Amino acid sequence: MSDIVDQAVKALNEKIEGGFDAGSAKFVITDEGSVVVDANGAREADVDADVTLTADLETFQGIIEGDVNPTAAFMQGKLTVEGDMGMAMQLGAALA
């Protein structure tokens, strides 16, 4: 696991204490790897999920740190979403 993905797992587990009960979400960090978040918390994995969010490292870090609004990133084309859009919005709220 890369240091970037390892840090992403740690940050997501801190933000979403107790896991994400709404389903499963996968964050694809371009050129780094993938992190899946579900009821068990965050972990490095590249498996199917209910929703997949893809962004570059800078955008992902900004979302996690609260400096980048996920909806704004999506509207600007910096974040792509495939799958359940409602779940993506729930995840965005959980990260706020």
Backbone atoms as SQL, in Angstrom:
CREATE TABLE atoms (id INTEGER PRIMARY KEY, chain TEXT, resi INTEGER, resn TEXT, atom TEXT, x REAL, y REAL, z REAL);
INSERT INTO atoms VALUES
  (1, 'A', 1, 'MET', 'N', 0.842, -1.170, 0.000),
  (2, 'A', 1, 'MET', 'CA', 0.000, 0.000, 0.000),
  (3, 'A', 1, 'MET', 'C', 0.893, 1.240, 0.000),
  (4, 'A', 2, 'SER', 'N', 0.555, 2.210, -0.841),
  (5, 'A', 2, 'SER', 'CA', 1.357, 3.427, -0.902),
  (6, 'A', 2, 'SER', 'C', 1.109, 4.270, 0.350),
  (7, 'A', 3, 'ASP', 'N', 2.046, 5.150, 0.644),
  (8, 'A', 3, 'ASP', 'CA', 1.886, 6.045, 1.790),
  (9, 'A', 3, 'ASP', 'C', 0.651, 6.921, 1.625),
  (10, 'A', 4, 'ILE', 'N', 0.371, 7.343, 0.396),
  (11, 'A', 4, 'ILE', 'CA', -0.794, 8.191, 0.127),
  (12, 'A', 4, 'ILE', 'C', -2.073, 7.447, 0.480),
  (13, 'A', 5, 'VAL', 'N', -2.204, 6.221, 0.013),
  (14, 'A', 5, 'VAL', 'CA', -3.400, 5.433, 0.288),
  (15, 'A', 5, 'VAL', 'C', -3.498, 5.132, 1.781),
  (16, 'A', 6, 'ASP', 'N', -2.380, 4.826, 2.408),
  (17, 'A', 6, 'ASP', 'CA', -2.359, 4.564, 3.847),
  (18, 'A', 6, 'ASP', 'C', -2.862, 5.786, 4.616),
  (19, 'A', 7, 'GLN', 'N', -2.406, 6.965, 4.235),
  (20, 'A', 7, 'GLN', 'CA', -2.850, 8.204, 4.879),
  (21, 'A', 7, 'GLN', 'C', -4.331, 8.458, 4.609),
  (22, 'A', 8, 'ALA', 'N', -4.788, 8.134, 3.405),
  (23, 'A', 8, 'ALA', 'CA', -6.198, 8.320, 3.058),
  (24, 'A', 8, 'ALA', 'C', -7.083, 7.419, 3.910),
  (25, 'A', 9, 'VAL', 'N', -6.663, 6.172, 4.108),
  (26, 'A', 9, 'VAL', 'CA', -7.426, 5.239, 4.946),
  (27, 'A', 9, 'VAL', 'C', -7.524, 5.795, 6.363),
  (28, 'A', 10, 'LYS', 'N', -6.418, 6.253, 6.893),
  (29, 'A', 10, 'LYS', 'CA', -6.407, 6.794, 8.256),
  (30, 'A', 10, 'LYS', 'C', -7.319, 8.014, 8.361),
  (31, 'A', 11, 'ALA', 'N', -7.209, 8.928, 7.414),
  (32, 'A', 11, 'ALA', 'CA', -8.019, 10.153, 7.448),
  (33, 'A', 11, 'ALA', 'C', -9.508, 9.845, 7.338),
  (34, 'A', 12, 'LEU', 'N', -9.868, 8.923, 6.452),
  (35, 'A', 12, 'LEU', 'CA', -11.285, 8.564, 6.297),
  (36, 'A', 12, 'LEU', 'C', -11.820, 7.869, 7.543),
  (37, 'A', 13, 'ASN', 'N', -11.032, 7.020, 8.153),
  (38, 'A', 13, 'ASN', 'CA', -11.474, 6.353, 9.378),
  (39, 'A', 13, 'ASN', 'C', -11.686, 7.358, 10.511),
  (40, 'A', 14, 'GLU', 'N', -10.877, 8.407, 10.549),
  (41, 'A', 14, 'GLU', 'CA', -11.057, 9.448, 11.559),
  (42, 'A', 14, 'GLU', 'C', -12.308, 10.273, 11.276),
  (43, 'A', 15, 'LYS', 'N', -12.559, 10.570, 9.999),
  (44, 'A', 15, 'LYS', 'CA', -13.722, 11.388, 9.620),
  (45, 'A', 15, 'LYS', 'C', -15.029, 10.634, 9.787),
  (46, 'A', 16, 'ILE', 'N', -15.027, 9.363, 9.459),
  (47, 'A', 16, 'ILE', 'CA', -16.258, 8.565, 9.481),
  (48, 'A', 16, 'ILE', 'C', -16.110, 7.496, 10.556),
  (49, 'A', 17, 'GLU', 'N', -16.147, 7.939, 11.798),
  (50, 'A', 17, 'GLU', 'CA', -16.005, 7.006, 12.911),
  (51, 'A', 17, 'GLU', 'C', -17.164, 6.010, 12.899),
  (52, 'A', 18, 'GLY', 'N', -16.855, 4.749, 13.028),
  (53, 'A', 18, 'GLY', 'CA', -17.887, 3.723, 13.061),
  (54, 'A', 18, 'GLY', 'C', -18.333, 3.252, 11.692),
  (55, 'A', 19, 'GLY', 'N', -17.738, 3.782, 10.630),
  (56, 'A', 19, 'GLY', 'CA', -18.067, 3.319, 9.285),
  (57, 'A', 19, 'GLY', 'C', -19.156, 4.128, 8.620),
  (58, 'A', 20, 'PHE', 'N', -19.493, 3.725, 7.419),
  (59, 'A', 20, 'PHE', 'CA', -20.485, 4.390, 6.575),
  (60, 'A', 20, 'PHE', 'C', -21.606, 3.395, 6.336),
  (61, 'A', 21, 'ASP', 'N', -22.694, 3.543, 7.091),
  (62, 'A', 21, 'ASP', 'CA', -23.767, 2.555, 7.096),
  (63, 'A', 21, 'ASP', 'C', -24.681, 2.596, 5.875),
  (64, 'A', 22, 'ALA', 'N', -24.566, 3.627, 5.043),
  (65, 'A', 22, 'ALA', 'CA', -25.485, 3.773, 3.916),
  (66, 'A', 22, 'ALA', 'C', -25.188, 2.812, 2.763),
  (67, 'A', 23, 'GLY', 'N', -24.050, 2.170, 2.777),
  (68, 'A', 23, 'GLY', 'CA', -23.659, 1.264, 1.687),
  (69, 'A', 23, 'GLY', 'C', -22.152, 1.263, 1.557),
  (70, 'A', 24, 'SER', 'N', -21.669, 1.176, 0.333),
  (71, 'A', 24, 'SER', 'CA', -20.215, 1.171, 0.117),
  (72, 'A', 24, 'SER', 'C', -19.844, 2.224, -0.921),
  (73, 'A', 25, 'ALA', 'N', -18.704, 2.830, -0.691),
  (74, 'A', 25, 'ALA', 'CA', -18.190, 3.847, -1.600),
  (75, 'A', 25, 'ALA', 'C', -16.712, 3.584, -1.835),
  (76, 'A', 26, 'LYS', 'N', -16.282, 3.814, -3.056),
  (77, 'A', 26, 'LYS', 'CA', -14.867, 3.643, -3.393),
  (78, 'A', 26, 'LYS', 'C', -14.315, 4.980, -3.855),
  (79, 'A', 27, 'PHE', 'N', -13.214, 5.390, -3.257),
  (80, 'A', 27, 'PHE', 'CA', -12.479, 6.569, -3.695),
  (81, 'A', 27, 'PHE', 'C', -11.311, 6.090, -4.538),
  (82, 'A', 28, 'VAL', 'N', -11.252, 6.548, -5.762),
  (83, 'A', 28, 'VAL', 'CA', -10.107, 6.253, -6.613),
  (84, 'A', 28, 'VAL', 'C', -9.266, 7.521, -6.662),
  (85, 'A', 29, 'ILE', 'N', -8.055, 7.433, -6.121),
  (86, 'A', 29, 'ILE', 'CA', -7.129, 8.560, -6.145),
  (87, 'A', 29, 'ILE', 'C', -6.220, 8.328, -7.350),
  (88, 'A', 30, 'THR', 'N', -6.379, 9.164, -8.356),
  (89, 'A', 30, 'THR', 'CA', -5.680, 8.986, -9.625),
  (90, 'A', 30, 'THR', 'C', -4.181, 8.770, -9.404),
  (91, 'A', 31, 'ASP', 'N', -3.647, 7.732, -10.022),
  (92, 'A', 31, 'ASP', 'CA', -2.229, 7.365, -9.986),
  (93, 'A', 31, 'ASP', 'C', -1.732, 6.933, -8.605),
  (94, 'A', 32, 'GLU', 'N', -2.646, 6.716, -7.636),
  (95, 'A', 32, 'GLU', 'CA', -2.229, 6.313, -6.291),
  (96, 'A', 32, 'GLU', 'C', -2.849, 4.994, -5.853),
  (97, 'A', 33, 'GLY', 'N', -4.170, 4.845, -6.018),
  (98, 'A', 33, 'GLY', 'CA', -4.840, 3.632, -5.584),
  (99, 'A', 33, 'GLY', 'C', -6.276, 3.900, -5.193),
  (100, 'A', 34, 'SER', 'N', -6.886, 2.922, -4.524),
  (101, 'A', 34, 'SER', 'CA', -8.299, 3.003, -4.178),
  (102, 'A', 34, 'SER', 'C', -8.519, 2.707, -2.702),
  (103, 'A', 35, 'VAL', 'N', -9.534, 3.378, -2.163),
  (104, 'A', 35, 'VAL', 'CA', -9.950, 3.180, -0.778),
  (105, 'A', 35, 'VAL', 'C', -11.443, 2.927, -0.781),
  (106, 'A', 36, 'VAL', 'N', -11.880, 1.889, -0.080),
  (107, 'A', 36, 'VAL', 'CA', -13.302, 1.573, 0.032),
  (108, 'A', 36, 'VAL', 'C', -13.758, 1.918, 1.446),
  (109, 'A', 37, 'VAL', 'N', -14.935, 2.546, 1.516),
  (110, 'A', 37, 'VAL', 'CA', -15.548, 2.910, 2.795),
  (111, 'A', 37, 'VAL', 'C', -16.900, 2.219, 2.870),
  (112, 'A', 38, 'ASP', 'N', -17.147, 1.512, 3.986),
  (113, 'A', 38, 'ASP', 'CA', -18.438, 0.863, 4.204),
  (114, 'A', 38, 'ASP', 'C', -18.692, 0.793, 5.703),
  (115, 'A', 39, 'ALA', 'N', -19.611, -0.055, 6.116),
  (116, 'A', 39, 'ALA', 'CA', -19.967, -0.163, 7.532),
  (117, 'A', 39, 'ALA', 'C', -18.783, -0.575, 8.407),
  (118, 'A', 40, 'ASN', 'N', -17.767, -1.192, 7.812),
  (119, 'A', 40, 'ASN', 'CA', -16.584, -1.625, 8.559),
  (120, 'A', 40, 'ASN', 'C', -15.495, -0.561, 8.620),
  (121, 'A', 41, 'GLY', 'N', -15.733, 0.597, 8.026),
  (122, 'A', 41, 'GLY', 'CA', -14.734, 1.655, 8.000),
  (123, 'A', 41, 'GLY', 'C', -14.058, 1.732, 6.643),
  (124, 'A', 42, 'ALA', 'N', -12.894, 2.366, 6.614),
  (125, 'A', 42, 'ALA', 'CA', -12.136, 2.542, 5.377),
  (126, 'A', 42, 'ALA', 'C', -10.986, 1.552, 5.328),
  (127, 'A', 43, 'ARG', 'N', -10.688, 1.088, 4.096),
  (128, 'A', 43, 'ARG', 'CA', -9.563, 0.169, 3.899),
  (129, 'A', 43, 'ARG', 'C', -9.090, 0.284, 2.453),
  (130, 'A', 44, 'GLU', 'N', -7.867, -0.072, 2.224),
  (131, 'A', 44, 'GLU', 'CA', -7.331, -0.093, 0.864),
  (132, 'A', 44, 'GLU', 'C', -7.966, -1.272, 0.158),
  (133, 'A', 45, 'ALA', 'N', -8.604, -1.003, -0.978),
  (134, 'A', 45, 'ALA', 'CA', -9.221, -2.078, -1.759),
  (135, 'A', 45, 'ALA', 'C', -9.636, -1.527, -3.109),
  (136, 'A', 46, 'ASP', 'N', -9.699, -2.412, -4.082),
  (137, 'A', 46, 'ASP', 'CA', -10.191, -2.051, -5.407),
  (138, 'A', 46, 'ASP', 'C', -11.278, -3.051, -5.774),
  (139, 'A', 47, 'VAL', 'N', -12.426, -2.903, -5.133),
  (140, 'A', 47, 'VAL', 'CA', -13.561, -3.794, -5.336),
  (141, 'A', 47, 'VAL', 'C', -14.765, -2.971, -5.782),
  (142, 'A', 48, 'ASP', 'N', -15.784, -3.647, -6.281),
  (143, 'A', 48, 'ASP', 'CA', -17.007, -2.951, -6.668),
  (144, 'A', 48, 'ASP', 'C', -17.650, -2.318, -5.446),
  (145, 'A', 49, 'ALA', 'N', -18.248, -1.140, -5.650),
  (146, 'A', 49, 'ALA', 'CA', -18.945, -0.428, -4.583),
  (147, 'A', 49, 'ALA', 'C', -20.212, 0.186, -5.161),
  (148, 'A', 50, 'ASP', 'N', -21.090, 0.638, -4.282),
  (149, 'A', 50, 'ASP', 'CA', -22.339, 1.256, -4.725),
  (150, 'A', 50, 'ASP', 'C', -22.087, 2.557, -5.492),
  (151, 'A', 51, 'VAL', 'N', -21.039, 3.267, -5.107),
  (152, 'A', 51, 'VAL', 'CA', -20.672, 4.507, -5.779),
  (153, 'A', 51, 'VAL', 'C', -19.148, 4.599, -5.820),
  (154, 'A', 52, 'THR', 'N', -18.634, 5.097, -6.930),
  (155, 'A', 52, 'THR', 'CA', -17.194, 5.285, -7.092),
  (156, 'A', 52, 'THR', 'C', -16.927, 6.758, -7.365),
  (157, 'A', 53, 'LEU', 'N', -16.053, 7.341, -6.563),
  (158, 'A', 53, 'LEU', 'CA', -15.674, 8.745, -6.706),
  (159, 'A', 53, 'LEU', 'C', -14.208, 8.793, -7.115),
  (160, 'A', 54, 'THR', 'N', -13.916, 9.509, -8.179),
  (161, 'A', 54, 'THR', 'CA', -12.553, 9.569, -8.696),
  (162, 'A', 54, 'THR', 'C', -12.075, 11.010, -8.710),
  (163, 'A', 55, 'ALA', 'N', -10.879, 11.232, -8.164),
  (164, 'A', 55, 'ALA', 'CA', -10.292, 12.570, -8.137),
  (165, 'A', 55, 'ALA', 'C', -8.778, 12.442, -8.077),
  (166, 'A', 56, 'ASP', 'N', -8.101, 13.547, -8.403),
  (167, 'A', 56, 'ASP', 'CA', -6.654, 13.548, -8.242),
  (168, 'A', 56, 'ASP', 'C', -6.326, 13.737, -6.758),
  (169, 'A', 57, 'LEU', 'N', -5.069, 13.588, -6.427),
  (170, 'A', 57, 'LEU', 'CA', -4.644, 13.636, -5.029),
  (171, 'A', 57, 'LEU', 'C', -4.981, 14.978, -4.390),
  (172, 'A', 58, 'GLU', 'N', -4.726, 16.057, -5.088),
  (173, 'A', 58, 'GLU', 'CA', -4.974, 17.390, -4.533),
  (174, 'A', 58, 'GLU', 'C', -6.456, 17.593, -4.186),
  (175, 'A', 59, 'THR', 'N', -7.334, 17.191, -5.086),
  (176, 'A', 59, 'THR', 'CA', -8.773, 17.331, -4.847),
  (177, 'A', 59, 'THR', 'C', -9.206, 16.438, -3.695),
  (178, 'A', 60, 'PHE', 'N', -8.750, 15.195, -3.686),
  (179, 'A', 60, 'PHE', 'CA', -9.098, 14.272, -2.607),
  (180, 'A', 60, 'PHE', 'C', -8.664, 14.817, -1.254),
  (181, 'A', 61, 'GLN', 'N', -7.429, 15.285, -1.161),
  (182, 'A', 61, 'GLN', 'CA', -6.935, 15.827, 0.103),
  (183, 'A', 61, 'GLN', 'C', -7.759, 17.042, 0.534),
  (184, 'A', 62, 'GLY', 'N', -8.115, 17.887, -0.424),
  (185, 'A', 62, 'GLY', 'CA', -8.926, 19.057, -0.105),
  (186, 'A', 62, 'GLY', 'C', -10.290, 18.682, 0.445),
  (187, 'A', 63, 'ILE', 'N', -10.893, 17.654, -0.117),
  (188, 'A', 63, 'ILE', 'CA', -12.195, 17.182, 0.375),
  (189, 'A', 63, 'ILE', 'C', -12.060, 16.660, 1.795),
  (190, 'A', 64, 'ILE', 'N', -11.056, 15.844, 2.044),
  (191, 'A', 64, 'ILE', 'CA', -10.850, 15.255, 3.369),
  (192, 'A', 64, 'ILE', 'C', -10.540, 16.335, 4.415),
  (193, 'A', 65, 'GLU', 'N', -9.752, 17.330, 4.027),
  (194, 'A', 65, 'GLU', 'CA', -9.361, 18.381, 4.965),
  (195, 'A', 65, 'GLU', 'C', -10.439, 19.451, 5.126),
  (196, 'A', 66, 'GLY', 'N', -11.493, 19.382, 4.308),
  (197, 'A', 66, 'GLY', 'CA', -12.570, 20.353, 4.408),
  (198, 'A', 66, 'GLY', 'C', -12.340, 21.634, 3.638),
  (199, 'A', 67, 'ASP', 'N', -11.272, 21.675, 2.832),
  (200, 'A', 67, 'ASP', 'CA', -10.965, 22.872, 2.047),
  (201, 'A', 67, 'ASP', 'C', -11.668, 22.882, 0.694),
  (202, 'A', 68, 'VAL', 'N', -12.123, 21.725, 0.235),
  (203, 'A', 68, 'VAL', 'CA', -12.786, 21.599, -1.063),
  (204, 'A', 68, 'VAL', 'C', -14.180, 21.012, -0.832),
  (205, 'A', 69, 'ASN', 'N', -15.178, 21.694, -1.342),
  (206, 'A', 69, 'ASN', 'CA', -16.551, 21.208, -1.261),
  (207, 'A', 69, 'ASN', 'C', -16.729, 20.121, -2.317),
  (208, 'A', 70, 'PRO', 'N', -17.163, 18.913, -1.917),
  (209, 'A', 70, 'PRO', 'CA', -17.305, 17.826, -2.897),
  (210, 'A', 70, 'PRO', 'C', -18.269, 18.166, -4.037),
  (211, 'A', 71, 'THR', 'N', -19.362, 18.855, -3.738),
  (212, 'A', 71, 'THR', 'CA', -20.321, 19.227, -4.782),
  (213, 'A', 71, 'THR', 'C', -19.685, 20.195, -5.768),
  (214, 'A', 72, 'ALA', 'N', -18.945, 21.172, -5.268),
  (215, 'A', 72, 'ALA', 'CA', -18.261, 22.128, -6.139),
  (216, 'A', 72, 'ALA', 'C', -17.215, 21.409, -6.994),
  (217, 'A', 73, 'ALA', 'N', -16.478, 20.472, -6.392),
  (218, 'A', 73, 'ALA', 'CA', -15.469, 19.722, -7.150),
  (219, 'A', 73, 'ALA', 'C', -16.129, 18.932, -8.271),
  (220, 'A', 74, 'PHE', 'N', -17.290, 18.349, -7.986),
  (221, 'A', 74, 'PHE', 'CA', -18.037, 17.604, -9.008),
  (222, 'A', 74, 'PHE', 'C', -18.468, 18.540, -10.138),
  (223, 'A', 75, 'MET', 'N', -19.029, 19.689, -9.775),
  (224, 'A', 75, 'MET', 'CA', -19.516, 20.645, -10.779),
  (225, 'A', 75, 'MET', 'C', -18.366, 21.199, -11.640),
  (226, 'A', 76, 'GLN', 'N', -17.184, 21.288, -11.070),
  (227, 'A', 76, 'GLN', 'CA', -16.012, 21.799, -11.790),
  (228, 'A', 76, 'GLN', 'C', -15.291, 20.714, -12.584),
  (229, 'A', 77, 'GLY', 'N', -15.776, 19.474, -12.489),
  (230, 'A', 77, 'GLY', 'CA', -15.149, 18.372, -13.210),
  (231, 'A', 77, 'GLY', 'C', -13.910, 17.810, -12.541),
  (232, 'A', 78, 'LYS', 'N', -13.647, 18.210, -11.301),
  (233, 'A', 78, 'LYS', 'CA', -12.480, 17.707, -10.572),
  (234, 'A', 78, 'LYS', 'C', -12.767, 16.398, -9.853),
  (235, 'A', 79, 'LEU', 'N', -14.050, 16.062, -9.716),
  (236, 'A', 79, 'LEU', 'CA', -14.489, 14.838, -9.057),
  (237, 'A', 79, 'LEU', 'C', -15.525, 14.180, -9.950),
  (238, 'A', 80, 'THR', 'N', -15.306, 12.921, -10.295),
  (239, 'A', 80, 'THR', 'CA', -16.310, 12.197, -11.074),
  (240, 'A', 80, 'THR', 'C', -16.992, 11.184, -10.166),
  (241, 'A', 81, 'VAL', 'N', -18.270, 10.960, -10.444),
  (242, 'A', 81, 'VAL', 'CA', -19.069, 10.054, -9.638),
  (243, 'A', 81, 'VAL', 'C', -19.741, 9.062, -10.569),
  (244, 'A', 82, 'GLU', 'N', -19.580, 7.782, -10.270),
  (245, 'A', 82, 'GLU', 'CA', -20.254, 6.715, -11.014),
  (246, 'A', 82, 'GLU', 'C', -21.041, 5.879, -10.024),
  (247, 'A', 83, 'GLY', 'N', -22.306, 5.655, -10.325),
  (248, 'A', 83, 'GLY', 'CA', -23.135, 4.839, -9.445),
  (249, 'A', 83, 'GLY', 'C', -24.183, 5.673, -8.744),
  (250, 'A', 84, 'ASP', 'N', -24.458, 5.330, -7.500),
  (251, 'A', 84, 'ASP', 'CA', -25.541, 5.901, -6.713),
  (252, 'A', 84, 'ASP', 'C', -25.223, 7.336, -6.274),
  (253, 'A', 85, 'MET', 'N', -25.786, 8.317, -6.983),
  (254, 'A', 85, 'MET', 'CA', -25.526, 9.721, -6.693),
  (255, 'A', 85, 'MET', 'C', -26.041, 10.118, -5.304),
  (256, 'A', 86, 'GLY', 'N', -27.170, 9.546, -4.897),
  (257, 'A', 86, 'GLY', 'CA', -27.691, 9.837, -3.559),
  (258, 'A', 86, 'GLY', 'C', -26.731, 9.396, -2.477),
  (259, 'A', 87, 'MET', 'N', -26.111, 8.253, -2.669),
  (260, 'A', 87, 'MET', 'CA', -25.132, 7.783, -1.685),
  (261, 'A', 87, 'MET', 'C', -23.909, 8.681, -1.679),
  (262, 'A', 88, 'ALA', 'N', -23.514, 9.168, -2.846),
  (263, 'A', 88, 'ALA', 'CA', -22.371, 10.088, -2.913),
  (264, 'A', 88, 'ALA', 'C', -22.674, 11.339, -2.096),
  (265, 'A', 89, 'MET', 'N', -23.902, 11.823, -2.173),
  (266, 'A', 89, 'MET', 'CA', -24.281, 13.012, -1.419),
  (267, 'A', 89, 'MET', 'C', -24.291, 12.731, 0.086),
  (268, 'A', 90, 'GLN', 'N', -24.741, 11.535, 0.478),
  (269, 'A', 90, 'GLN', 'CA', -24.710, 11.152, 1.900),
  (270, 'A', 90, 'GLN', 'C', -23.264, 11.080, 2.402),
  (271, 'A', 91, 'LEU', 'N', -22.394, 10.555, 1.575),
  (272, 'A', 91, 'LEU', 'CA', -20.989, 10.461, 1.946),
  (273, 'A', 91, 'LEU', 'C', -20.394, 11.854, 2.087),
  (274, 'A', 92, 'GLY', 'N', -20.741, 12.742, 1.156),
  (275, 'A', 92, 'GLY', 'CA', -20.250, 14.118, 1.235),
  (276, 'A', 92, 'GLY', 'C', -20.669, 14.775, 2.539),
  (277, 'A', 93, 'ALA', 'N', -21.905, 14.539, 2.957),
  (278, 'A', 93, 'ALA', 'CA', -22.401, 15.092, 4.221),
  (279, 'A', 93, 'ALA', 'C', -21.645, 14.476, 5.408),
  (280, 'A', 94, 'ALA', 'N', -21.348, 13.194, 5.328),
  (281, 'A', 94, 'ALA', 'CA', -20.648, 12.510, 6.406),
  (282, 'A', 94, 'ALA', 'C', -19.212, 13.024, 6.544),
  (283, 'A', 95, 'LEU', 'N', -18.625, 13.484, 5.443),
  (284, 'A', 95, 'LEU', 'CA', -17.253, 13.984, 5.477),
  (285, 'A', 95, 'LEU', 'C', -17.167, 15.434, 5.929),
  (286, 'A', 96, 'ALA', 'N', -18.291, 16.129, 5.940),
  (287, 'A', 96, 'ALA', 'CA', -18.290, 17.557, 6.294),
  (288, 'A', 96, 'ALA', 'C', -18.000, 17.771, 7.758);
